[in-house]
């Protein structure tokens, strides 16, 4: 058997497999929305966001100064935002309501008033 | 000796003075002849025989804090010192449950505030003052400066048959006690029988009082797992700038008032925490300076003071306002 007679069927078989696997690959999910939140003594910005119940979002948390916390037990959020860095956290709210998120990493004199509102509709 | 029955228990006398809370721990009256054997047995069990004494809890002076909602600076703290010194019966102890000063990143200024705190507190005519830090004392530097001036941030001691435990839930960045201190607590308490009267004092609540106001300790459930192994535990704390009582399992939790400004009752309050507005007509309102009677004999220029006793039965108060359970019924 010539070399060409061996290669051509192999290519055809590979192409078919590729098509089969391509068809079996799940459709690419829609991009997860990203919500950016900045932490800076002694406030979050924005100070209120609105999320959809059962809709997954990615919170991109960024600290502009010292290390902050991002704590909201009903949504299972308990993150550290290292000084000057960003962290991503994915959340899918399961309960509608209005929630207060706090910085729970002591960051200074007015730390106790550092919070923001997350509304889940 | 025959073990004391349910009538034999320790009882608590107390009054909410507004400056904090005065607690008195003393034995309930027993039948003639029972007392000595009862206390001998309790002394053998606990290592020291309980004897009558009283102590005062103070909290959250925030020395150095000025401005809304507290324009009075240290006046409430100084008033508290006057009132303690005016008590008809001198307490044995003061327990200060944190936030002695308000924090600043200026180390020299922080030291100045600590010294101002010490200048005021040394006027208290009570032989022993014990402290735990609040987050405003220890949160920025992990408690380094606090320990330099006040010593260890967690420790224990015994006083007249009661075991006192100081817990630090503020020196770590998050509101927690941490595994090292938990192990220490477990070991510290393991020396005592389950019936030992134990008073824990700390800054933040050890339970989820209001997590979205940071009124919690994240590993508080692990602390409570240790404490609930004991029958007679009372937890005193500060942080929330108001009085509060919670029974969780066998443990009773009490918050002491602040000496700077007050927060509202969180029940039914939605959203972020906001302090109670300052009332110019009543500058010490919600800090608790109250008119009380002084053994029925009011003195010129001093607030009359009344102390009422509460006798405990098993999980039952014969109550007065402001005086609550310290030591529950115990079976030895």
HADDOCK unambig.tbl for C-alpha pairs under 7 A between the chains (distance, minus, plus):
assign (segid A and resid 72 and name CA) (segid B and resid 212 and name CA) 6.96 0.50 0.50
assign (segid A and resid 100 and name CA) (segid B and resid 212 and name CA) 5.87 0.50 0.50
assign (segid A and resid 100 and name CA) (segid B and resid 271 and name CA) 6.08 0.50 0.50
assign (segid A and resid 100 and name CA) (segid B and resid 272 and name CA) 6.33 0.50 0.50
assign (segid A and resid 101 and name CA) (segid B and resid 212 and name CA) 6.44 0.50 0.50
assign (segid A and resid 102 and name CA) (segid B and resid 212 and name CA) 6.32 0.50 0.50
assign (segid A and resid 104 and name CA) (segid B and resid 174 and name CA) 5.88 0.50 0.50
assign (segid A and resid 104 and name CA) (segid B and resid 175 and name CA) 6.91 0.50 0.50
assign (segid A and resid 104 and name CA) (segid B and resid 214 and name CA) 6.85 0.50 0.50
assign (segid A and resid 105 and name CA) (segid B and resid 173 and name CA) 5.11 0.50 0.50
assign (segid A and resid 105 and name CA) (segid B and resid 174 and name CA) 4.94 0.50 0.50
assign (segid A and resid 106 and name CA) (segid B and resid 139 and name CA) 5.78 0.50 0.50
assign (segid A and resid 106 and name CA) (segid B and resid 140 and name CA) 6.98 0.50 0.50
assign (segid A and resid 106 and name CA) (segid B and resid 173 and name CA) 5.60 0.50 0.50
assign (segid A and resid 106 and name CA) (segid B and resid 174 and name CA) 6.75 0.50 0.50
assign (segid A and resid 107 and name CA) (segid B and resid 140 and name CA) 6.89 0.50 0.50
assign (segid A and resid 108 and name CA) (segid B and resid 140 and name CA) 6.62 0.50 0.50
assign (segid A and resid 109 and name CA) (segid B and resid 103 and name CA) 5.57 0.50 0.50
assign (segid A and resid 109 and name CA) (segid B and resid 104 and name CA) 6.52 0.50 0.50
assign (segid A and resid 109 and name CA) (segid B and resid 136 and name CA) 6.94 0.50 0.50
